[in-house]
Amino acid sequence: MANNPHSRDLIFSPIIRICHWLRALAIVLLVISGFYLSWPFLVQYGGTDNLMQGWVRFGHLVAGFALCAITLARFYLYFFGKSDIERRSFKDAISPKAWIENLKAYMYMGHMHKSGVYGPLQYVTYIGLTLVIVVMCITGLILHAHVYHEGIGGAFMPIAEALIPMFGTLAFVRELHHFLTWFFVIFVVIHVYMAVFSGIRFKHNSVDSIVSGYDYHPMKDKH
């Protein structure tokens, strides 16, 4: 039996793919280093000969500032990038018909037709992830400013002092920063599972597209 013809479409530009993997690496490093900073289990904390905590904190800071920079870059690409394939997904996110088709497709009751690159559920999930990242970046900068009083920390201190009342107390900022780390952990697990599931369910290049940039769709499914 001959294979059905497929179309090959570029959906992710190189810069979007680079941002995706750098953001993924930053999040993984932040989660691991963040948990270690709160529970330094490898070596006993304290003592002048123990540099482990300092190196882990340095890695956490580098990954944190990288995440802030990537988040700003993704905001720019979404609103002002040449490709509008992500922006087109907003049409489906506000369409009740698209939501019904989306949910039925996941339940093996139909096919998913998307205006952009994301389905409604994907789009809303990624918006939620973006909001969590923004809060993590803000709370991280507040905590940084209250530990490092020079350089970036010193420059951000006036803003940090103005933002703390919005959260209540500095202690709550720290607790929120820690709590939202678990969102990252849960999201990564679900994200990987759904990426693989989507590729199998809808028979397209779901996982590889964020590496190659190209997606493949059966010609008969395109309308």
Residue pairs with C-beta under 8 A, 6 or more apart in sequence:
4 218
4 219
4 220
5 218
5 219
6 216
6 217
6 218
6 219
7 216
7 217
7 219
7 222
8 214
8 215
8 216
9 214
9 215
9 216
9 217
10 213
10 214
11 85
11 117
11 209
11 213
11 214
11 215
12 20
12 117
12 209
12 210
12 213
13 81
13 82
13 83
13 213
14 213
15 73
15 77
16 74
16 77
16 81
16 83
17 210
17 211
17 213
19 70
19 73
19 74
19 77
20 210
21 210
22 66
22 70
23 67
23 70
23 71
23 74
25 63
26 63
26 64
26 66
26 67
26 70
27 63
27 67
27 184
27 188
28 188
29 59
29 60
29 63
30 60
30 63
30 64
30 67
30 136
30 181
30 184
31 181
31 184
31 185
33 56
33 57
33 59
33 60
33 63
34 60
34 178
34 181
35 181
36 42
36 56
37 53
37 56
37 57
37 60
38 178
40 52
40 53
40 56
42 52
43 50
43 52
44 50
45 53
61 144
64 137
64 140
64 144
65 152
67 133
67 136
67 137
68 137
68 140
68 141
71 130
71 133
71 134
71 137
74 130
77 86
78 86
78 87
79 87
84 116
85 116
85 117
86 116
86 117
86 118
87 116
88 115
88 116
88 117
89 114
89 115
89 116
89 117
89 118
89 119
89 120
89 122
89 123
90 116
90 123
91 98
91 115
91 116
92 98
92 99
92 102
92 114
92 115
92 116
92 118
92 119
92 120
92 123
93 120
93 123
93 124
93 127
95 120
98 114
98 115
98 119
98 120
99 120
99 121
101 110
101 111
101 112
101 113
102 112
102 119
102 120
102 121
103 121
104 110
105 111
105 112
105 119
105 201
105 202
106 121
106 201
108 201
111 202
111 221
112 119
112 202
113 223
116 123
118 126
129 187
132 180
132 183
132 184
135 176
135 180
136 177
136 180
136 181
136 184
138 163
139 167
139 173
139 174
139 176
139 177
139 180
140 177
141 156
141 159
141 160
142 156
142 160
142 163
142 164
142 167
142 170
142 173
143 170
143 173
143 174
143 177
144 152
144 153
144 156
145 153
145 154
145 156
145 157
145 159
145 160
146 153
146 157
146 160
146 170
147 153
148 154
149 157
164 170
164 173
167 173
167 176
195 206
195 207
196 206
196 207
198 204
198 206
199 205
199 206
199 207
203 218
204 215
204 216
204 217
204 218
205 212
205 214
205 215
205 216
206 215
208 214
209 215
